[in-house]
Amino acid sequence: MSNYNPNTPSQQAEMLATIGVSSIEELFKVIPQELKAKSFDIPKGMSEFEMLDKINSLASANSKDITFFIGGSFYDHYIPAAVDHLANRSEFYTAYTPYQPECSQGTLQALYEYQTAICRLTGMEVSNASLYDGATALAEAALMAIRITGRNRLILDDCVNPIYKRVLETYLANHDVELITLEPLNFSLNKEAAIKELNNNSAAIIVQTPNFFGSIDNLKDIAAKAHENGALLINSVYPVSLGLLATPAEMGVDIVVGDGQSLGNPLSFGGPAFGFIATSKKHIRNIPGRVVGETVDKEGRRGFVLTLQAREQHIKRHKATSNICSNQSLCALRGLIFLSLIGKEGFVEMARQNRNRAEYAKSLLSRVKGVSIEDSVPTFNEFVLKLPKSASEVTAALLKKGIAAGVPLGSYYKGMDNYLLVTVTEKRTKKEIELLAEELGRTLV
């Protein structure tokens, strides 16, 4: 093998003959001609030092001086430095699925404590050891409701994050499921329409609060109506808002889901993060993924194991609750570390600052000529602006000034080209909020 050189014509020919083709061109003939590269302009090799210098030069072209007022399920929150330090320890950072409890106690306990944190946050009785993200968590909850009720009719509030909605539709594409979508009413759940749609064929109604427009709703009446018809209530939540709002359990919610990016995970161009799901103990055998449990060994010592693994890798495929194969446990660990570091009082204060700063932004932006605030319902830290011109044009102009002003809603909803979703977190200062109002006014002139 020491004399083997695949670049020599004879050895290339031998390799091609072995796999039954006569030339390199024949090997790749399945690729359409228009997709083939005409040439490969590969630059001269670099030393490690030269490569790092080049990479740093390219990275410096990315602007770092942008003030974020963008949300829509991805949020610019403060992350204590200790989160990175602890989560990057090798015993966590390199950990794989803890199939062998005797050598995975640290990982298992961390995930067990994570489940505890999610239960305390949502008020629910059980949580699994995390999911991919908020969108797939919502889809898994929908399938879970179908299994529990034995019904195939779902009601979806169109105020749910449109990205989540697309993922849900993809999950359901090959299932015999009827999906009813409710049009928003004043940027909120149309409760009258929801109550009309709920019947004894409904598996669940799916809502989000605060919803994609930032609106907050009391779900107790919808929960009662759903339960009256034997249906479940699925609620997607923004976890930071639970520092101020009533828990989903207090609202009568049956399955709670959400995205954990706002809990100690950076934006990172959209990921990775983690999804969470929590429910009542009676539904635990229908929960997707894995559940870590506490036990004792034969000597009575406390220990942790994977109590439930209802995946198709472990049980009969037709009995599996999900084909979910990764639980984003490192990102979930970051969420646990984050919640542990700031504590209950810190979490409440964080939520309070989000709301207060958003209300201050509302008061300033409502004074900008031509701008109106959609404030018919209470909001947390996101709200909708109506502008006198295209929101996409306005955000493009403000981005040139270093301000990411929000999410243009016309990208997701017909007839909303002039509407802008603005988010204010605890990281946005009074000066930054005032600058947004000032520059928005100049842009609209």
N, C-alpha and C positions, 0 to 999 in steps of 0.2 A: 504493500500500500504506500510505501514511502516514495515510489516512483510514479504514483498515480497523479495525473494532471488532466482534469476535465477540459482544459482549454486546448489541448492538442486535437487536431482534426480526426485522427484515428480513434482516439478514446471517446470523442463526442459521437462519432458514428456508431461505435460499439454500444454506447448508452442508448442512443435513439433506436437502434435495432432491437435492443433488449425490451423496450416498451412498445415496439411494433409501429414506429413511425419512421419516415425516411429523412425528415429534415426538421429543423427548428420551426420553420414556417408552418409545416403540417401539424406540429404539436399545438400551435396556438390558433389554428384555423377557425375554431369555434368563436373567436372574438371578432366582432364586425370590424371591417377595415377602418371605418371612421373613428373607432375607439382606440385604435392602436397608435402608440407614440411614433412619430416620424423619426425621432432621434432622441438620444439620451445625452443631454449636455451636463455631464457630471463634472463639477469643479475638481481641481487638484486637492488631494488630501491635506488635512491640517494637523498640526500638533494639538495636544489637549489644551495648552495655553492659548493658542490661536483660536481654537474652537470656542472656548469659554468667552474670549474677548468678543468674538463675532456674535454669539448668542446674547450677551449682555447689551451689545450695541443694538441688536434688533428689539430686545425687550424694552429698552429705553424709549423706543418710538411710541410705545403705548402710554397714553396720558394717564397720570396718576392723580391729577388734580381735578377730579370730577366729583361734584356733590350730588349724592343720590337721593332722589325722591321717587324712586321706582320700587314697586312692591309686587302685588299680584302673586303672592306665595313665595317670593324670593326676597329676603329682607336683609338690610344692612344694619345688623345689631352688633353691640359691643361683645367681644369675646375675651375674657380674662386670659392673660399670658399663660397661666398655669394649665389651661385646657390643652394647649399644644404640647407643653412639657410632659404632662402625664400621659396623654393619649399616644405620644410618640415613643414611649418606653417599649423596648423590644419585646417584652413578654405580651404586650397587647398588640403592638403594631404588626407583628408577624404571626399572630394567632390564626388558626384555621378552625373549622367546625369542631367543637369540643366533643367528639364522639366518645372519647375515653375519659370518663370523669376522674379516674385516679390520677391523671396527669393534666387535668384541665380545670382544677378547682378555682383558680383565680379568674379565668375567663367566665366560667359558669356563675360564680358569685357576682361578678360585675353585671352580667346580663340579668340575673335574678333581681339585683338592686335596681337595674334599669326598669324592669317590669313594675317593681314597687313604685318607682317615681311616676311612671305613666298612670298607674292606678290612682295615686294620690292627686295627680294633676287633673284627671278627668272625673274622679269620683266613682269610677267603675271598679268591678271586683277582680277582673283578670285582664292581663295583657300578654301578648306573645313577645318573643325576643326580637321584635322589630321587623320591618319590611323594606322594600326598595325605596319608595318615596310616597308622597301624599296621593299622587294620581293612582298608582297601582293599589295602594291601600284602600282607596275608595272602591275600585273595581272588585277587589277581593271581598270587601264588605257586602257588595251587591250579590255576589255569588253565594256568600255565606247566608244571606237572608233568603235566597231561593232554596237553599238546602234545608234551612230551619223550617220554613213555612210550607214547603212543597208546592209553592205557587210560582208562576212565571211572569208576573206583571209588576213592573217597577215604575214609580213616578219620580221624575227628576226635576228639581227646581232649576230653571235656566240661569239662576243667579250663582250656581256652582261654577267654580273656575272652569273656563272653556277648555283649557288643556286637560283637566281632569275628565271633562265630559268626553273629549275625543278618545282618551284612553279607555274609558268605560265602554264606549261604543265599540271599540276594537275588541275588547275582552268578550263582549256579548255577541259579536258578529256571527259566530257559528253556534250560538245557543238559541233554542226556541223560547225567546223572551220578548215580551211586548214592552217597549220603553216609551212612556208617555212624558213629554216635556212640557213644563208649565212656563208660559211667558211671564217675565218679571212685571211687577206692578210697582211703579215708583221706586225702581231699583231694589225691590224687596220681593220676598215670597208672596205670591198671590194666594192668600190663605183660603179665600172663598172658592177659588178654582181647585185648590188642593183637596179641600173637603169634599167637593163634588166628585173628584176622581177616585177618592178612596172607597174601596168596596171590599167584599169578602173574597175577591180574586187577587187582591193586591198583596205582593210579598213585602214591599217596603216603599217608603217615601224617602228620598235622598235630598238633604238640604245642607247648606253651609252657613255658619255664623261665627264671626262676621263673614258676610258673603263676599263675592269677588268685587263688589262695588263698595265694600267696607261697611255695609249696613248690618246692624245688630237686631236680632229678633228674639222674642220670647216664644219658645217652642212648646210650651206646656199644652196649649190647646190642640196643636197638631199631633203631639204625642198621644194625647187622650183619644183623639179621633182615629188615629192609626191603630191603637190597641183595641178600640171598640170593634174594629173590622178585622182583628187578628193579624194585622200587619205590623212591621217593625219600623222604627224611625232610625235612620242612619244620618249621622251628623259629622261633617268635615269641619274641623276647627283649626284656628290659628292659635297655637299653644300659648304664646305670650299674652293673648287677650284674657286667658283664664286666670291671670293675676288679679283681674278686676271683676270679670263676669261670673255668673253662676255656673257651676260645673254642668256638663252634659247630663250627668246622673240626676242632678236636681231638676233638670228639664224633662226627665222621663225618656231620655234617649236610650236606645237599645245597643247600638254599635257606634263607637266613636273612632274616627280616623283623623289623620292629619300628617303634615310634613314637618319633620324635625329640624329642617335647615336653620330655623331661627333660634334653635337651642345649641349654641356653641359651634356651629358649622359655618365656615366662610362661604361667600357667594361662589367663588371659583368657576365663573363662566357657566353657572347652572348646575353644578354638582361636583362630587357626589354629596348626598345627604342621607336621610333615612325616613321611612314611613313608620307610623305607629298605628296600632289598632287595639282597642280595649272593649270589653263587653261584660255581660253578666256571667256569673259562674255557671249558670244552667246552659250557656251556649259554648262552653269551653271546648267541647269535642268537635265543634264546627269551625273553630278559629284556624286560620291558615298558618303555615310555617311551624315554628318550634315554640314550646313553652318550657322554661327552666323551672324546676321545682326544688324545694328544700327537703332533705331527708336526714337520716342518721345511718352510720355504718354499723357493723355488727358489734362494735365496742361502744356504741351510743354517741359517737362523735358527730357533730353537725357536718353536713356535706350537701353538695348540689349535683343534680343530674338533669339530663334532658328528659323531662317527664312525658311530654307528648311530642311526637314527630310524625304528624299525619301527612307526610309527603309521599308521592308515588314511588320514591326510591326505597321507602321503608315498609310500605304496606301494599295491599292489592290496589292496583291503579283505580278501579272503580270506587274504592272506598276512600281514596285520598281527598283531602280538602283543597289541595292546591298543588301546583307544580313549582311553587316558589322555591328557588334553590340558593338564594343568598339573602341574608338578613341585614346586610350593611352594619355589622356589629361594631366595627371601629367607629363609625359615625354615630351610632347609638350610644357608644361609650362616651363620646364627646358630649352628647346631650346629658348623660348622667353626671359627668364631671361638672359641666356648666351649672346644672340645677343644684348640685351639692355645694358648689363654690359660692353662689350668690344667695342661697338659702331662701326660706319662705318670705321673709320680710324684704329681702333684696328683689325677689321676683315680683312681689306686689308693687314695690317702688318703681321697678323697671316698667311695668305695665302702666302705672300712673303717669310716668313721664312721657310714654308714648302717646297716651290720650291727651294730656295737657298740651304737649307741643303741637299735636295735630289741630287742636282747637285754636291755638294761637295762630297757626298757619291759615286756618279757615277765616279767622277774623280779618287778617291782612289781605288775603287773596280776594275776599268778597268785596273789598274796596277798589279793586282794580277795575277800571272802566271797561265795560263789555263782558265782565266775568260774573257768573252766578254760581252759587254753591247748591248742589242737590242735597238739601238737609231736611227732607221730610221725615226721616227716621234717624235715630241716634247712630253714631259711628264710633269706632275705636281709634285706629290711627291711619285709616284710609278713607278717602272721600272723593266724590266726583265733581269736577269743574265743568261747566258748560262755557265754551269759548265762542267768540264771534267769528272764528275762522277755523280751518282744519287743525286738529290737535297734532297731527303728524308733522305739519309744516312748522307749527310753533315749537314742538319738542326738538326738531332738527335745528332750528335757529338757536334755541337755548343751549343745546349741546355744544355748539361752537363757542359758547361763552363759559363752558365748564359746568353746566347744570343739566343733569339728567332729570327732567321735570316730571316724569311720570309715564304711564302706559296709555297710549292712544286707544280708546275703546273701539274705534272704527275698524281696527284690525280683527276684532272678534265678533262685533255685533253690527248688523245692518242698521243704517240710519243714525249711527253714533259717531260720525266722523269728527264732530266738533266737541266730543266729550273726552275728558282726560282724567285718569285715575291717579291721584296723588297720594303718596305714602310719606309719613313723617315718623321716624323712629327716635329713640332716646339719644342717638348720635347726632341728630341735626340740631345745631345751635341756633340761638335767637338771631345771630348775625346772618347765618345761612338762609334761614326762613325769610328774613327781611330782604335779602338779596334776591331770592326767588321772586318775591312779589314785585320788587323794583324792576328786575329784568323782564318779567312777564309783561308788565305795563309798557315797557319800551318796545317790546316785540310786537305788541298788539296795536301800536300807534300806526 
